[in-house]
Amino acid sequence: MTRSFAAPHAPRILLVKTSSLGDVLHNLPVASDIVRHYPDAQIDWVVEENFAALPKLHPAVRNVIPVAMRRWRGKLLNAATWREIMAFRNTLTAQQYDIAIDTQGLLKSALLMRGTQGLRCGFDRHSAREPLATGLYQQTFFVATGQHAVERNRQLAAQAFGYALENHPDYGIKPPAILRPAWLAEGQYMVLLHATSRADKLWGETNWIALGRSLHEKNIRCILPWGSEAELARSKRLAGAIPDAIAPPRLSLNEAASLLGGAQAVIGVDTGLAHLAVALGVPTVGIYTATAPALTGLYAGTNIVNLGDIGHAPDVAAVIDTLQQVAAC
């Protein structure tokens, strides 16, 4: 079933983009596009609870509605889980939206907004990551695959509203106002994001050490964030081999955003925090070893460069040369 949508002056909008970290960041330009055409739009956003801090950084997002699909999945026999699910459903159905747009394109995301007031929109069966999801939308749109995820998200929303895309993507966020932590000494620093979700996406420790020592020679301190015990161990090894480098305490998402936002540059493997650096407008070099950056790599800005590809990791010299171009270091 399809219904036409005529956007009111101040549309009430629900965006559904739940995970992962990079995917949520890739959806931020949608909010910027909408308010460029509808300055009085009221935007709510459904997102996994672990990433709720990200949409909150966008000034156009009115309410963030957290969902816990990842946590619920393993506790479906728990009565508390079903109380949380019902509370989430009640929150959605109580809102009077004009339109809801699912840019995730998955069955789970389409199910999340089922019952939502307003026109439910998503990718058509030729565009969605999971074609079964399209049966739960009231209006679908074709968006060509083979494009970067940022542009696919933007094009879906543009078709749903009927506006043309004329600008480069604008993530619309700034680092949160957090005091400089006591562990971070004054002076310039760069953030080295060595951790990622798969072993084949890592860049060798000897590479990070060589890069870090080169930066130290230029009086730039290296910060090595981590998210798991294995990553902490690697951060400590690298910090032990790179003069003046720091393996910081565990950081919240807001603390990580503040750290990245103050960096002279960020160098990272294929990981969500590298996309956060890009969204914050920080010069960023992406290192790709096992994935292709064309569809989901770092995107937007003249000071953003992706190096490497599937089976073709960049060498240290290439990373250093690129840093000189994007961050003048």
Kinemage of the C-alpha trace (Angstrom):
@kinemage 1
@onewidth
@group {chain A} dominant
@subgroup {mainchain}
@vectorlist {calphas} color= white
{ca met a 1} P 0.000 0.000 0.000
{ca thr a 2} L 1.278 3.497 -0.795
{ca arg a 3} L 0.155 6.873 0.410
{ca ser a 4} L 1.358 10.248 -0.755
{ca phe a 5} L 3.004 12.532 1.777
{ca ala a 6} L 2.508 16.269 1.808
{ca ala a 7} L 4.884 17.692 4.367
{ca pro a 8} L 3.329 20.258 6.709
{ca his a 9} L 5.238 23.415 7.610
{ca ala a 10} L 6.617 21.855 10.802
{ca pro a 11} L 6.569 18.100 10.176
{ca arg a 12} L 6.883 15.686 13.081
{ca ile a 13} L 9.377 13.075 11.962
{ca leu a 14} L 10.684 9.769 13.249
{ca leu a 15} L 14.060 8.547 12.000
{ca val a 16} L 14.946 4.886 12.549
{ca lys a 17} L 18.643 4.081 12.424
{ca thr a 18} L 19.570 1.872 15.316
{ca ser a 19} L 23.141 0.655 14.811
{ca ser a 20} L 26.029 0.271 14.405
{ca leu a 21} L 28.137 3.262 15.454
{ca gly a 22} L 29.245 4.085 11.908
{ca asp a 23} L 25.751 3.543 10.482
{ca val a 24} L 24.216 5.922 13.023
{ca leu a 25} L 26.797 8.560 12.159
{ca his a 26} L 26.096 8.088 8.452
{ca asn a 27} L 22.481 9.021 9.117
{ca leu a 28} L 23.211 12.368 10.788
{ca pro a 29} L 23.265 14.264 7.453
{ca val a 30} L 19.619 13.235 6.967
{ca ala a 31} L 18.643 15.346 9.973
{ca ser a 32} L 20.681 18.267 8.593
{ca asp a 33} L 19.030 17.960 5.174
{ca ile a 34} L 15.546 17.891 6.666
{ca val a 35} L 15.964 21.034 8.769
{ca arg a 36} L 17.558 22.821 5.831
{ca his a 37} L 14.245 22.409 3.992
{ca tyr a 38} L 11.957 22.421 7.051
{ca pro a 39} L 13.578 24.611 9.728
{ca asp a 40} L 10.736 23.958 12.182
{ca ala a 41} L 10.788 20.176 11.798
{ca gln a 42} L 10.531 18.146 14.993
{ca ile a 43} L 12.763 15.097 14.673
{ca asp a 44} L 12.829 12.058 16.954
{ca trp a 45} L 15.270 9.188 16.481
{ca val a 46} L 15.134 5.486 17.404
{ca val a 47} L 18.614 4.162 18.153
{ca glu a 48} L 20.297 1.374 20.108
{ca glu a 49} L 20.833 2.437 23.718
{ca asn a 50} L 24.643 2.202 23.439
{ca phe a 51} L 24.657 4.832 20.685
{ca ala a 52} L 21.997 7.185 22.061
{ca ala a 53} L 24.589 9.881 22.774
{ca leu a 54} L 25.238 10.416 19.047
{ca pro a 55} L 21.856 11.722 17.796
{ca lys a 56} L 21.694 13.876 20.943
{ca leu a 57} L 24.679 15.826 19.617
{ca his a 58} L 22.611 17.022 16.639
{ca pro a 59} L 20.684 20.210 17.477
{ca ala a 60} L 17.798 19.262 15.162
{ca val a 61} L 17.001 16.041 17.031
{ca arg a 62} L 14.292 16.688 19.604
{ca asn a 63} L 13.992 13.307 21.308
{ca val a 64} L 16.165 10.195 21.232
{ca ile a 65} L 14.211 6.991 21.814
{ca pro a 66} L 16.576 4.217 22.901
{ca val a 67} L 15.952 0.623 21.949
{ca ala a 68} L 17.800 -2.428 23.256
{ca met a 69} L 17.420 -5.070 20.550
{ca arg a 70} L 20.908 -6.420 21.161
{ca arg a 71} L 20.306 -6.820 24.888
{ca trp a 72} L 16.711 -8.046 24.538
{ca arg a 73} L 17.689 -10.736 22.041
{ca gly a 74} L 19.442 -12.770 24.711
{ca lys a 75} L 16.804 -12.270 27.423
{ca leu a 76} L 13.456 -12.972 25.745
{ca leu a 77} L 12.381 -15.265 28.587
{ca asn a 78} L 12.858 -12.480 31.114
{ca ala a 79} L 9.687 -10.642 32.190
{ca ala a 80} L 11.668 -7.417 32.623
{ca thr a 81} L 12.667 -7.590 28.960
{ca trp a 82} L 9.038 -7.695 27.844
{ca arg a 83} L 8.179 -4.780 30.130
{ca glu a 84} L 10.929 -2.767 28.412
{ca ile a 85} L 9.649 -3.792 24.985
{ca met a 86} L 6.098 -2.748 25.855
{ca ala a 87} L 7.330 0.555 27.278
{ca phe a 88} L 9.177 1.206 24.025
{ca arg a 89} L 6.082 0.359 21.952
{ca asn a 90} L 3.928 2.621 24.114
{ca thr a 91} L 6.380 5.488 23.716
{ca leu a 92} L 6.212 5.209 19.919
{ca thr a 93} L 2.464 4.768 19.587
{ca ala a 94} L 1.819 7.733 21.898
{ca gln a 95} L 3.578 10.081 19.459
{ca gln a 96} L 1.760 11.662 16.529
{ca tyr a 97} L 4.280 11.605 13.704
{ca asp a 98} L 3.613 12.799 10.184
{ca ile a 99} L 6.231 10.499 8.700
{ca ala a 100} L 8.653 7.791 9.836
{ca ile a 101} L 11.708 6.897 7.752
{ca asp a 102} L 13.695 3.689 8.224
{ca thr a 103} L 17.124 4.073 6.653
{ca gln a 104} L 18.355 0.807 8.182
{ca gly a 105} L 16.534 -1.352 5.642
{ca leu a 106} L 16.364 -4.405 7.900
{ca leu a 107} L 13.428 -6.502 9.051
{ca lys a 108} L 14.174 -5.660 12.689
{ca ser a 109} L 14.185 -1.908 12.048
{ca ala a 110} L 10.965 -2.111 10.011
{ca leu a 111} L 9.347 -4.064 12.849
{ca leu a 112} L 10.433 -1.457 15.368
{ca met a 113} L 8.394 1.274 13.730
{ca arg a 114} L 5.361 -0.875 12.978
{ca gly a 115} L 2.333 0.745 14.575
{ca thr a 116} L 3.928 4.183 14.512
{ca gln a 117} L 1.537 6.999 13.689
{ca gly a 118} L 2.250 8.591 10.313
{ca leu a 119} L 3.437 7.399 6.929
{ca arg a 120} L 6.059 4.663 7.276
{ca cys a 121} L 8.724 4.880 4.552
{ca gly a 122} L 11.754 2.839 3.567
{ca phe a 123} L 13.805 1.370 0.761
{ca asp a 124} L 12.019 -0.730 -1.860
{ca arg a 125} L 12.794 -4.413 -2.330
{ca his a 126} L 15.547 -3.657 -4.838
{ca ser a 127} L 17.266 -1.272 -2.418
{ca ala a 128} L 16.759 -2.663 1.087
{ca arg a 129} L 19.432 -4.768 2.743
{ca glu a 130} L 16.666 -7.215 3.698
{ca pro a 131} L 13.861 -7.191 1.085
{ca leu a 132} L 11.377 -8.704 3.580
{ca ala a 133} L 11.423 -5.384 5.425
{ca thr a 134} L 9.661 -3.614 2.559
{ca gly a 135} L 6.365 -5.350 3.287
{ca leu a 136} L 6.122 -3.389 6.530
{ca tyr a 137} L 6.452 0.042 4.918
{ca gln a 138} L 3.549 2.030 3.538
{ca gln a 139} L 5.679 3.760 0.936
{ca thr a 140} L 8.943 2.588 -0.575
{ca phe a 141} L 11.560 4.200 -2.766
{ca phe a 142} L 14.284 2.919 -5.032
{ca val a 143} L 17.769 4.110 -4.129
{ca ala a 144} L 20.585 2.722 -6.217
{ca thr a 145} L 23.069 0.478 -4.477
{ca gly a 146} L 26.787 0.894 -5.126
{ca gln a 147} L 26.759 4.337 -3.469
{ca his a 148} L 28.163 5.380 -0.149
{ca ala a 149} L 25.791 4.765 2.769
{ca val a 150} L 25.600 8.494 3.554
{ca glu a 151} L 24.221 9.257 0.102
{ca arg a 152} L 21.774 6.349 0.163
{ca asn a 153} L 20.348 7.586 3.453
{ca arg a 154} L 20.083 11.145 2.170
{ca gln a 155} L 18.446 10.095 -1.085
{ca leu a 156} L 15.825 7.994 0.677
{ca ala a 157} L 14.781 10.920 2.880
{ca ala a 158} L 14.876 13.355 -0.047
{ca gln a 159} L 12.495 11.172 -2.042
{ca ala a 160} L 10.178 10.712 0.921
{ca phe a 161} L 9.925 14.495 1.386
{ca gly a 162} L 10.226 15.469 -2.261
{ca tyr a 163} L 13.187 17.831 -1.960
{ca ala a 164} L 16.363 17.900 -4.054
{ca leu a 165} L 19.826 17.331 -2.624
{ca glu a 166} L 22.049 20.257 -3.484
{ca asn a 167} L 24.641 20.383 -0.712
{ca his a 168} L 27.479 18.231 0.478
{ca pro a 169} L 26.601 16.119 3.518
{ca asp a 170} L 26.554 18.004 6.805
{ca tyr a 171} L 26.798 15.830 9.914
{ca gly a 172} L 25.648 18.773 12.010
{ca ile a 173} L 27.379 17.893 15.282
{ca lys a 174} L 30.044 19.424 17.501
{ca pro a 175} L 32.065 17.883 20.333
{ca pro a 176} L 30.247 17.937 23.669
{ca ala a 177} L 31.449 20.534 26.160
{ca ile a 178} L 33.608 18.420 28.473
{ca leu a 179} L 36.581 19.696 30.459
{ca arg a 180} L 39.979 18.488 29.320
{ca pro a 181} L 40.672 15.395 31.447
{ca ala a 182} L 43.481 15.440 33.987
{ca trp a 183} L 45.280 12.560 32.244
{ca leu a 184} L 45.602 14.550 28.996
{ca ala a 185} L 48.529 16.958 29.220
{ca glu a 186} L 48.459 20.279 27.414
{ca gly a 187} L 49.734 20.420 23.855
{ca gln a 188} L 48.925 18.949 20.477
{ca tyr a 189} L 47.891 15.352 20.173
{ca met a 190} L 46.648 12.868 17.619
{ca val a 191} L 44.362 9.938 18.279
{ca leu a 192} L 45.426 6.531 16.989
{ca leu a 193} L 42.405 4.234 16.660
{ca his a 194} L 44.064 0.835 16.475
{ca ala a 195} L 41.046 -1.229 17.629
{ca thr a 196} L 38.362 -2.702 15.406
{ca ser a 197} L 35.784 -5.477 15.397
{ca arg a 198} L 37.714 -8.018 13.301
{ca ala a 199} L 41.279 -9.230 13.423
{ca asp a 200} L 41.690 -8.952 9.648
{ca lys a 201} L 40.923 -5.222 9.843
{ca leu a 202} L 43.838 -4.530 12.190
{ca trp a 203} L 46.996 -2.707 11.134
{ca gly a 204} L 50.167 -4.295 12.504
{ca glu a 205} L 51.534 -3.064 15.831
{ca thr a 206} L 54.941 -2.396 14.281
{ca asn a 207} L 53.199 -0.001 11.897
{ca trp a 208} L 51.528 1.898 14.748
{ca ile a 209} L 54.815 2.089 16.625
{ca ala a 210} L 56.668 3.474 13.610
{ca leu a 211} L 53.883 6.016 13.017
{ca gly a 212} L 53.781 7.018 16.682
{ca arg a 213} L 57.535 7.530 16.871
{ca ser a 214} L 57.408 9.693 13.759
{ca leu a 215} L 54.714 11.847 15.366
{ca his a 216} L 56.692 12.077 18.615
{ca glu a 217} L 59.641 13.478 16.659
{ca lys a 218} L 57.277 16.295 15.639
{ca asn a 219} L 56.254 16.927 19.261
{ca ile a 220} L 52.825 15.384 18.782
{ca arg a 221} L 51.564 13.154 21.560
{ca cys a 222} L 49.705 9.950 20.600
{ca ile a 223} L 46.509 8.899 22.393
{ca leu a 224} L 45.452 5.255 22.089
{ca pro a 225} L 41.794 4.659 23.088
{ca trp a 226} L 40.444 1.166 23.701
{ca gly a 227} L 37.142 -0.592 24.374
{ca ser a 228} L 37.918 -4.114 25.579
{ca glu a 229} L 40.514 -5.808 27.746
{ca ala a 230} L 42.352 -7.110 24.678
{ca glu a 231} L 42.380 -3.607 23.200
{ca leu a 232} L 43.591 -2.155 26.504
{ca ala a 233} L 46.509 -4.592 26.466
{ca arg a 234} L 47.371 -3.512 22.919
{ca ser a 235} L 47.081 0.178 23.872
{ca lys a 236} L 49.492 -0.375 26.732
{ca arg a 237} L 51.960 -2.228 24.508
{ca leu a 238} L 51.877 0.545 21.933
{ca ala a 239} L 52.100 3.303 24.547
{ca gly a 240} L 55.119 1.525 26.028
{ca ala a 241} L 56.878 1.590 22.673
{ca ile a 242} L 55.902 5.135 21.607
{ca pro a 243} L 57.498 7.923 23.682
{ca asp a 244} L 54.995 10.046 25.670
{ca ala a 245} L 52.010 8.115 24.268
{ca ile a 246} L 48.958 7.622 26.491
{ca ala a 247} L 46.613 4.685 26.927
{ca pro a 248} L 43.680 6.605 28.466
{ca pro a 249} L 41.018 5.334 30.872
{ca arg a 250} L 37.924 3.754 29.340
{ca leu a 251} L 35.982 6.537 27.612
{ca ser a 252} L 32.255 7.056 27.302
{ca leu a 253} L 30.922 7.957 23.859
{ca asn a 254} L 30.714 11.633 24.842
{ca glu a 255} L 34.230 11.557 26.255
{ca ala a 256} L 35.507 9.941 23.065
{ca ala a 257} L 33.765 12.619 20.995
{ca ser a 258} L 35.382 15.344 23.081
{ca leu a 259} L 38.812 13.734 22.738
{ca leu a 260} L 38.465 13.306 18.976
{ca gly a 261} L 37.116 16.819 18.536
{ca gly a 262} L 40.224 18.340 20.101
{ca ala a 263} L 42.726 16.287 18.134
{ca gln a 264} L 45.038 17.718 15.507
{ca ala a 265} L 44.176 14.631 13.458
{ca val a 266} L 42.867 11.093 13.839
{ca ile a 267} L 44.274 7.950 12.254
{ca gly a 268} L 42.094 4.884 12.448
{ca val a 269} L 41.356 1.479 11.057
{ca asp a 270} L 37.834 0.530 9.942
{ca thr a 271} L 35.999 1.428 13.155
{ca gly a 272} L 33.073 3.590 14.191
{ca leu a 273} L 35.144 6.129 16.103
{ca ala a 274} L 36.971 7.065 12.900
{ca his a 275} L 33.591 7.984 11.406
{ca leu a 276} L 32.861 10.034 14.528
{ca ala a 277} L 36.056 12.003 13.947
{ca val a 278} L 34.912 12.719 10.385
{ca ala a 279} L 31.466 13.826 11.610
{ca leu a 280} L 33.188 16.246 13.995
{ca gly a 281} L 35.187 17.771 11.144
{ca val a 282} L 38.589 16.524 12.326
{ca pro a 283} L 41.285 15.695 9.734
{ca thr a 284} L 41.143 11.911 9.530
{ca val a 285} L 43.076 9.179 7.762
{ca gly a 286} L 41.322 5.828 7.404
{ca ile a 287} L 43.397 2.657 7.159
{ca tyr a 288} L 41.692 -0.202 5.327
{ca thr a 289} L 43.117 -3.705 5.170
{ca ala a 290} L 40.181 -6.100 4.725
{ca thr a 291} L 37.226 -3.940 3.675
{ca ala a 292} L 36.555 -1.625 0.747
{ca pro a 293} L 36.062 2.049 1.712
{ca ala a 294} L 33.994 2.928 -1.357
{ca leu a 295} L 30.604 2.085 0.217
{ca thr a 296} L 31.120 2.604 3.948
{ca gly a 297} L 34.500 4.295 4.310
{ca leu a 298} L 35.209 7.723 5.762
{ca tyr a 299} L 33.098 10.215 3.874
{ca ala a 300} L 32.891 14.003 3.448
{ca gly a 301} L 35.376 16.811 3.629
{ca thr a 302} L 38.625 17.671 1.903
{ca asn a 303} L 40.701 16.691 4.948
{ca ile a 304} L 39.474 13.094 4.948
{ca val a 305} L 41.447 10.350 3.172
{ca asn a 306} L 40.931 6.592 2.952
{ca leu a 307} L 44.027 4.476 2.379
{ca gly a 308} L 44.124 0.794 1.477
{ca asp a 309} L 41.533 -1.732 0.344
{ca ile a 310} L 40.724 -5.411 0.642
{ca gly a 311} L 44.049 -7.216 0.934
{ca his a 312} L 46.049 -4.033 0.350
{ca ala a 313} L 47.048 -2.392 3.621
{ca pro a 314} L 48.853 0.952 3.302
{ca asp a 315} L 52.423 1.219 4.536
{ca val a 316} L 53.608 3.615 7.215
{ca ala a 317} L 55.184 6.000 4.730
{ca ala a 318} L 51.869 6.431 2.906
{ca val a 319} L 50.085 7.245 6.160
{ca ile a 320} L 52.724 9.781 7.187
{ca asp a 321} L 52.652 11.445 3.745
{ca thr a 322} L 48.863 11.660 3.889
{ca leu a 323} L 48.928 13.179 7.379
{ca gln a 324} L 51.188 15.909 6.057
{ca gln a 325} L 48.532 16.701 3.446
{ca val a 326} L 45.443 16.675 5.658
{ca ala a 327} L 46.869 18.008 8.922
{ca ala a 328} L 50.035 19.848 7.876
{ca cys a 329} L 52.132 17.886 10.337
